């Protein structure tokens, strides 16, 4: 889906910066160096991630070679990788991309709210365009982060639950927000996993080996427009391709 559609989306929608959460690229579990290179080669500018970033050990050394792959910044500092990067968009504007992970029903990490404060305080003042991928389980935790950063970042877009939400809006102080962007993957499934396996698990309570489903492909995303001089978002809208 990304290989087939990304370049057309970028051209038709005049996209200056393309960001994708890629932590489930390797059959639903983690990402490999080869897949990261492939996704960046399609034209994605920054890859974010979440709790599955650690699933493939071969990715650990890759972080040092490719700073455009992020891991949540609120894991301990001595782990491989970084949770923030400043990149230049296609129109020449410097943009910061931040990656944080929630703590409710997730692996224990440092406080994402306080880590957001620290990351923003360390950014150069001239970098006005700031995007956060907040990888979290609870809709309430994601929404709390949106309100917490309203006016301090250009956009807060949630990931992790694989289900696109219908609450895209610009908050009062200029931060674009959506609770979850939704996955790009097979929607004839249960959040991307073969539905027969998940139904068996629910009906029997027996463990199953998770396998990615293979039908009903859809690409889900959001498009955010930002005033580069202020960093305030003017709009956010869902963008979907089926098949």
N, C-alpha and C positions, 0 to 999 in steps of 0.2 A: 504493500500500500504506500509506504513512504517512498520507495524507489519510483513507483509509477506516478505519483501525484505531487510530490513536494515541489519540484521545479515549476510546475504549472501554477500551483497555489502562490508561490513566491512572486511569479511574474504577474499573474492576474490581479492579485490583491496588493501589489506593491509592498511586499514585506521587506523590512530592512534588517530584521534579526529573527532567526528561527531557533527555538528552544524545544527540546523534547526530553521527557523523562524516559530513560532507556534501561531501567533496572530489570525489566522482565524480558529483555530481547532474546536471551538464550533459552528459548523454549519455555518461557515463563519464569525462569529462575536465574537472575543475575545477567551479566554481560561479559563477553570475552573481548580481548584486544582486537581480534579480527572483526567482530561485529561493530565495535565502537568506530574503528577506522571506516567500515562500510557506511555506517550512518552519517558520519561526518563527511564522507565523500559524496553523499547524496545532496549535501548542501545545508545540513543542520550546522548551526554555529556553536551551540553549547549543548552538552548532554548533562542532565541532572539525574538524580537517582534517589534511593531510599534504603530501606532495611535489607533488600535483596542484593545490594551492591557487593556484599561480601561473599556471595554464594560461589563464585568462581575464583579460586585462589590465583589464577594466572593474571587476574586484573590488578592485583596489588602492586606489582612493579610497573604496570602501565601508567599509573597515575603520574609518576615522575616524568614520563615521556610525553604525556598529553594532558596539559592543564585544563583543556576544555571539557574534560569529563569530571564532573563534580560528585562529591559524596556529601551527605548531610554534615554541616559544619559543627553540629553540637554533639557528634561523637568525640571521644577524647583526642586531644591535639596530636599525640604521637602516633596515631594510626596513619596509614598512607592516605594521600590525597588532601584536597582542600574543598571548602564549602562555599567559596566565592571567587569570582573572576570578573575582571573588567575587560571587555572586548570592544572592538570598534565595529559598529554596524555598517551596513553597505552604504549608508549615506554619510559616513564619516563621524557619526556621533558616538562618543564613548558611553557604554552601557554596562552596568553592574548586574550580574546574575548571582543570586544567592540561593542556597539549598539548605533547608532545615527539616528536621523530623519531629513529629509529635511524640508525646510520652505516654498517652493513655492507650492501653492494650498494645503497646509497642515495646521493643527493646529499650532498656533504661539508658537514657542519655542525659546530657546536661540540659538545663532549662532552655527551650527554644526561644522564649520571649527575651530573656536576658542575653542570650547569644545574638539575637537579632540586633539588640541595642549595641553590642560590642562591634558587630560587623559593620553596621551603619556608621558608627562613630569613627571607624578606621578608613572609611572610603574618602577619596578626595572630594572636596566640596564641589568641584566643577562637574562631577559625574552626577547628573540630575536624574537620568533614566535608570530606574532600579527595579528589577523583577525578582520576586521570590517564588520559588516552588516550595510549598509547605506540604510535606509528605506525612500525612497523619490519618488516623483511623476515624476519629470522631468529627462529625460535622460541627459540633459546638466548639471544639478546639480550633478548627480551621477558621471558623467565623470570628472567634475571639482574636485570633492573630490578625485577621483583616482589620478589625476595629482598632487593635493595638497599633498597627502600622499605618493607619489611614493618615495620609498627608506626608508620610515619611518615605514611602516607596511608590512607584508607579503602578505596580500590580502585585497582588497576592493571588496565586492560582494553586488550588489544592490538587494533590495526586494521592494515589494509593488504593482507593476503593474501587477503581475501574468503572465506575458508573457516572456518566455525565450528569451534572446537576443543572437545574433550570433557573439558577439564581444569579446569573451574570448581571452585574451592575457597577456603577461608579459610586463609591462611597462619598460622603459629603465633602471631605477634604481632598478629593482627587485621586484616590487609590482605586484602580479597577480590581474587581473581586469576583471569583467564582469558586464555590466550595470544592468541586472536582471537575477536571477537564475531561474525564472519561478516558478509556483506553483506546488505542488503535490496535485492533485485533479481532478475534472471532467472537461474534455476539450470539451465535447459536451455541450457548455455553452457560456456565455459571461463573461469572467474572473471568472468563477466558479459559476455564478448565472444562474438559469433556463432561457434559452434563450427566451422562449415565454413571460416571464414577462418583460424582457428587451426590446424585440421588441415592446411590447404593450406600454411601456413607451416612446420609441422613436417615435412611430407612433401617439400617442395621447397627449404626454406631461403631462399625468396624473401620480400621484404618485402610486407606487406599493410597495407591501411588498416583500423585497428581500428574496428569498429562494434558497438554494444551489441546484445545479443540481446534478444528480445522475448517469450519464453515461459518458463513455469515460475516465476512470481513467488513469492518467499518473503520474509518479514520475520524477521530474526534479531536477537536482542538478549540482554542479560542484565539481571536484576533483582537489585539489591544492597540488603540491609537493614543499616542503620548505626545504632549507638547515638549519638544526637546529642550526648550529654554527654561522650563519650570519643573519638568518631571511629572507634571499632573496628567492623569489620563483623561481623555475626552470621551472615549467610548470603549466598550468591550462587547463582543458578540461571539456566539458559538458558531463554529464552522465544521460541517460534517460531510463526509463522502461515504456512501454505501456501495459496496461491490467493487 
